[in-house]
Amino acid sequence: MLDFKDVELNDKARFDAIINACDPDGGLYCGADYSFGNLFIWRHRYATQLAFDGNACFISENGGEYAYFPICGDAELPGAIEKLAGKRLLFVTDAMLAKLDALGVNYECEPMPDSFDYVYRYDDLADLPGKKYHQKRNHIVFFETAHPDYVFQAVTPENIEECKEFSFKWAEQSLHGIDGEERLALDNALGSFFELGFEGGLIRAGAEVVAMSAGERRGSTFVVHIEKALGIRGAYPLINREFVRNVCAGCRLINREEDMGLAGLAKAKKSYHPAFMIKKYSVRICN
């Protein structure tokens, strides 16, 4: 019997030890759903819980109604799957399905297209090369011309309070608004920023913070959890480029997460020309 508990900040060390031991490059648990920071900052919206069992970690949502693919090595996987028999598993990738197939597990499977992650090559986002990024470069030039004094800065303990203030200003100006759960997620992220191992950057025009972005490394991939900018032309493409150049260096891939089925968000993410999508499925393990 698995003993699930609410996700707490002090779970990070054990969670990271297990996932890094069984998947050091982030190739199997490549979806943003399997990063501890993502689980922690959104834990209230999804009633996320964890259970540790030896060298395995289990994730559940909504009072145990749903679970994720277990985080463990190949030796522990058969037993971990057996513990989840009859459960509906969320965010199961093609690589995870291959693991189930290799074990001869009987399952039913449905795609979750609104949860597919957009993944980009580092060089594409850092350099914005070629005709397909022409418009992005134009927007950046417009910003640079209008704000020649702008600077990019890493998020540090010295400016984290400014980032918190910026998050409220962004929320006030957001065309789409912000619900209570997103407000709480932002507060969770910025309130425990350094304890979560997040890395971030901001754009300052004059004395004002006008954009910021943040996320965490997962093997050779950087997972971007936050990207916010005021309604200033060029601010979004500039923070995207500068964040990748200055913070994501050393990573081959940039995971900018899903579009949640929102047409505007999908259009924005597609405009950066992802290298590929991480497909995810809802899977029921059959007895």
Phi, psi and omega in degrees: 000125180278137182256093183278146179219159178299147179291128178233157183301325181285000174278346188301316185299315181289318177303310182297321180298319182289311185290325179287332178288321184266346183209065188297330181269353180076022182282326181273307180267061187272342180292147181298339181296339185259016174264138185298320181301319179296316179298318184290312188288335180256014187298330182286322181295320187252007182049050184286138177225157178238152170223132176253134180220094184064237180265024180235148176234136180241143181237135177228160178230158169052052176068025179090003179296325180235156174225170175253171172299133184296145178263108183191171177279173182299326182295325182272346189298315180303315180293323180293319178296321179300323179293340183256011181304132180087350181277153170269118181263135179254157173059041177272125184269173177300321179296324178289322176299322178297324176296317179295318179298318181296330179274353182074027182285137177270125183209161172249147192219135175225138179291153176239072189300329180291347182253003178297133179273142176266122183239134186236153173284141179307311185298325180296314183284330181284326186253337184048058187277154169078180185295327185293341178252015183302315182294322178298315180297322179297317179297320180295316178300320178300314180297314182298324179289320181285334184227069185294346181266007185296152175221151170260135178226145172290150173285128183226169175302335182284333181242007182297326179295325176295325178295320178296316178297319178299320183299327178285321178295318177301316182299322179294327185263353184297131178292332185263355182075180181214130179271173183299327182289322177291323176301316180294321179297317177297318179296320178298316183295313184282332179284334180237030190307307187279329176295330179280352182076020179290151172237139184214170177210159180221156172252128177245126175248111190068230179266357190260134170282123184244352179197151174206157178212153182200157177182201183214157179275141174224092185066233181269011181244141171256126181259118182270115181266328186228133168212113183226144176210149174289167185283060180245127182305129177091349184294318180293308179297330180289314180295325177301308183295311184292325177297314179297312182299318191263332186251324187268007180304138182098348177260140178281326189231152177238118178263115181257021172065192191268176178254357177058019180077011180271122187300317181295320179291321177298318179298317180296317182290322178293332183293346176264003171058074180300147176290323176194168176250142171271106180284144180227152185226153168263126188232133172251123177283121183270144179287000000 
